[in-house]
């Protein structure tokens, strides 16, 4: 029986072969862009996301007023040429607050998905690669977390941590971690049977190296789709926590908090809760449309439809 060469040179050669084979399953972004151009709804979602990002970056230049400037002489003023979205109960310009609110709400969405995706992807990849008792323990913990309704658990964690935007963001991120763990673990269970992964294990490659070079790059497609869809969901959840008083606090310009403050004025001053609520709706729809387009591209079962 031929002995297996486990020298560093042989291991490095296997790594190089593994990388070349793994790249065959990597994402072809030119193909993704070509397919996106064939989907009007996905392009609409991408356009909405681009506009939101421009608003986030240029809010100080676009906003006509300081979002926290009080003007009690013009409190609850209706939309006009001076205040396009009207004013709130203390005379603050709603257009300026909606524009600045994009910075807060969308940043929270990206931060939540970044934390949950980063932690969940690493844990899921190591769990699927390790198998055995390690995998069993990790997945039973995830099952316990998933047994609670996501929003109820987010409320409980946010209340335990205290009413604050950062605490709300951490609560939502913790709730979303199990979804990425299960998704990445499923990909890892499939990928660990590939020849290049088995060769890397045989020649003594470290688990971190296998996860970094072989598991995560080939599991990116479903993770990207899930994260894109989750950004809209995270914005909605953060806004909901702010709406019930567990998220952003005054005077922070955040869409959910603005809707919460304006609900008492809905019948007579309809513009107060309507414009920030519409901003939440449009932004969430944009990310969902873009995420659906990516899912159609990356899912082989949907490509022909």
C-alpha positions, -999 to 999 in steps of 0.1 A, spaced: 0 0 0 14 34 -10 22 57 19 6 91 19 30 120 18 20 145 45 50 168 40 43 206 40 51 207 3 25 180 -4 -1 198 18 5 231 0 1 214 -34 -32 199 -22 -43 233 -10 -36 248 -45 -55 220 -62 -83 224 -38 -85 261 -43 -86 257 -81 -113 230 -78 -133 251 -53 -132 281 -76 -152 261 -101 -182 265 -77 -175 301 -69 -198 329 -79 -194 343 -114 -204 380 -108 -205 387 -145 -232 361 -149 -251 374 -119 -251 409 -134 -262 396 -168 -291 377 -152 -300 407 -130 -304 428 -161 -331 404 -173 -352 409 -142 -370 443 -140 -381 438 -104 -346 429 -93 -333 460 -111 -360 481 -94 -349 467 -60 -313 475 -68 -322 510 -78 -341 516 -46 -311 503 -26 -288 526 -45 -310 556 -38 -312 547 -1 -274 545 0 -270 578 -17 -294 594 8 -275 579 36 -242 593 24 -256 627 14 -281 634 41 -261 664 55 -261 679 20 -296 670 10 -315 678 42 -329 713 42 -328 717 80 -311 704 111 -332 673 120 -332 682 157 -339 719 153 -370 730 172 -395 754 158 -425 756 181 -442 783 160 -446 758 131 -454 727 151 -475 701 132 -474 722 100 -488 703 70 -466 696 39 -457 728 21 -430 743 -1 -411 753 31 -415 718 48 -421 692 21 -431 665 46 -445 688 72 -433 691 108 -437 671 140 -451 681 174 -421 703 182 -417 718 148 -388 696 135 -387 692 97 -399 657 89 -381 655 55 -348 662 72 -356 636 99 -366 610 73 -333 616 54 -312 613 85 -333 584 97 -321 564 67 -286 566 82 -298 551 115 -323 525 103 -304 511 73 -271 511 92 -288 490 119 -300 466 92 -265 462 78 -250 459 112 -275 432 123 -270 411 92 -232 416 94 -230 403 130 -255 375 126 -241 364 92 -205 365 104 -210 346 136 -236 322 121 -215 314 90 -184 305 110 -202 285 136 -222 266 110 -192 259 88 -172 245 117 -202 225 130 -208 209 96 -171 202 91 -165 187 126 -196 166 128 -201 142 157 -208 155 192 -196 190 184 -222 193 156 -249 177 178 -243 201 207 -242 232 185 -274 223 166 -293 215 198 -285 249 211 -297 264 178 -329 244 180 -335 258 215 -331 294 201 -353 286 171 -380 272 193 -390 307 204 -408 331 180 -381 354 166 -398 387 174 -408 377 209 -373 366 217 -359 399 202 -383 418 225 -372 398 255 -335 403 248 -340 441 241 -360 445 273 -333 426 293 -305 447 278 -324 480 282 -342 504 258 -314 515 235 -307 513 197 -275 494 202 -291 469 225 -320 464 201 -295 458 173 -276 432 193 -309 415 203 -320 412 166 -286 399 156 -286 372 183 -320 361 171 -309 358 135 -277 338 142 -293 303 142 -307 308 107 -272 313 93 -258 285 114 -284 260 99 -279 273 64 -241 272 64 -241 238 82 -262 223 55 -238 236 29 -208 224 49 -222 189 52 -224 187 14 -191 203 7 -171 182 32 -177 152 9 -160 169 -20 -127 154 -31 -107 186 -25 -120 189 11 -113 153 18 -78 157 4 -72 187 26 -83 168 57 -61 138 48 -30 160 44 -36 177 78 -50 211 68 -63 230 98 -101 233 101 -98 271 99 -80 268 66 -106 244 52 -134 266 63 -117 297 48 -106 283 15 -131 256 7 -164 258 28 -173 295 29 -164 305 -7 -186 277 -21 -214 284 4 -216 321 -4 -245 320 -29 -273 310 -4 -257 331 23 -257 363 2 -293 357 -8 -304 351 28 -284 382 40 -300 404 13 -335 394 23 -326 397 60 -316 434 57 -352 444 50 -364 421 78 -339 436 102 -350 472 93 -386 462 100 -378 445 133 -356 474 145 -383 498 136 -409 477 154 -387 476 186 -383 514 184 -421 517 178 -427 500 212 -400 519 230 -372 494 231 -351 508 203 -340 543 193 -348 570 219 -355 607 215 -342 628 198 -326 602 175 -341 604 140 -351 568 134 -380 557 112 -397 534 137 -395 559 166 -409 586 143 -439 564 134 -444 556 171 -444 593 180 -467 602 151 -494 575 157 -513 598 181 -516 624 153 -526 600 125 -562 612 121 -555 650 120 -518 652 110 -516 622 87 -482 632 73 -464 627 106 -464 588 107 -470 583 70 -437 595 55 -414 576 78 -436 546 75 -435 548 37 -397 550 39 -396 518 59 -419 501 34 -400 512 3 -366 503 17 -377 468 29 -394 462 -5 -362 472 -23 -340 447 -4 -367 420 -8 -370 425 -46 -332 424 -49 -329 393 -27 -356 375 -47 -338 383 -79 -305 369 -65 -324 338 -52 -338 332 -87 -303 334 -102 -285 312 -76 -312 285 -73 -309 261 -103 -345 250 -99 -357 286 -106 -334 296 -134 -356 283 -162 -387 300 -149 
